[in-house]
Amino acid sequence: MNKKNVAIIVTVAAILLCGCPGLFSLFFGGMFALISFIPGTNIDVMGSSDPRSALNFGIGGVCIGIVFVLIAAAAIFSAWRRKSDTAPNANTFPPTI
């Protein structure tokens, strides 16, 4: 396969497997964290009505979302980065004039 084809496949896989879930987790984690500060809100996080559980759930979701987005960005960057085929030789001198 061509390097460009592999890069396209890696990009699509990284976006679908890490990028989308990461953004979803960032959004809902932030939403849970913000909702925990609203007084009088009916909070139910896995059976707990404590606002601290919503805050902890939200902060955890944001952290996991950041990790997923960074993984997707690193995979896409490494797939599309141009690599030189030949390494420069340390013993080569520039041509003399």
Buried (B, 14 or more C-beta within 10 A) or exposed (E): EEEEEEBEEBBEBBBEBBBBBBBEBBEBBBBBBEBBEEEEEEBEBEEEEEBEBBBBBBBBBBEBBBEBBEBBBEBBEEBEEEEEEEEEEEEEEEEEE
